[in-house]
Amino acid sequence: MEFVAVIAVVAVVLLIVGFKPFTLLMIASGLILLGIAAMALFFIYFFIRMIFARSHKAEFSRIAKSPYNRFNAAYYIIDGKEYPNVFPSEGIKENKLYKSSSTYTVLLDRSGKYVFDRFSISTCIAGFVFCMIVLPAAAFLIFRLL
């Protein structure tokens, strides 16, 4: 909510200073385009990491706080060593999505720090495809306004 208030105050100040509404619209559109581009880079990075990861059979272990961020992540055991999932766990219906003592095929990152489970793989693929569709479309619409 505070974010919206800050944006409104900045917009009003820019209008008072003399910016035209069209200029503010172009600035906002550019910021949205930059946000989509940042999201695309995020998914491209993890998509490339996923491509070079190695496939392993893993047993689901538990859901606990990840050492790499502040969210809970699923942990898998590969050859006696436990690895966290690269993305946070879903949080909804975890007991149905993650079944104890179940064996899954996961992708172990080359760094050996984390794994990509089936949910991470689908997230990377969906995010990558979404960004590759939305980024050019947003750029086209913004440059069309010019």
C-alpha positions, 0 to 999 in steps of 0.5 A, a space after each residue: 500500500 505504501 508503494 502505491 502512495 509513493 508512486 502517487 506522490 512522485 507522479 503528482 510532484 512530477 506533474 507539478 514540476 512540469 512533466 506532461 502526463 504522456 511523459 509519465 505514461 512513457 516512464 511508467 511503461 519503461 519501468 514495466 518493461 524493465 521489470 519484465 526484462 529483469 524477470 526474463 533474465 531471472 528465468 533465463 539464468 535458471 533455465 540455463 542452470 537447469 539445462 546443464 544440471 544432471 539427472 538423479 534419482 532422489 528421495 524426498 526428505 523434508 520441508 525446512 528453511 532453505 540456507 539460500 533464502 528465507 523461505 521453506 524449501 523441499 529437501 531431497 537426498 541423493 546418495 546420502 547427501 541432502 540438497 535443498 530445492 532451488 525454489 521455495 516449496 509451494 506451501 499449499 497442500 504440501 503433504 499431497 505434493 511432497 510425499 515422504 519416502 517417495 523417489 523422484 527424478 530431480 536435476 542436481 545443479 553443477 555447483 552441487 548446492 541445490 536441485 530442480 524438482 518437478 515443480 521447479 522445472 515446470 516453473 522455469 519452463 513456464 516462466 521462460 516461455 511467458 517472458 519470451 512472449 510478453 517481453 517482445 509484446 510489451 516492447 512492441 506496444 511501448 515503441 508503438 506509443 512513441 
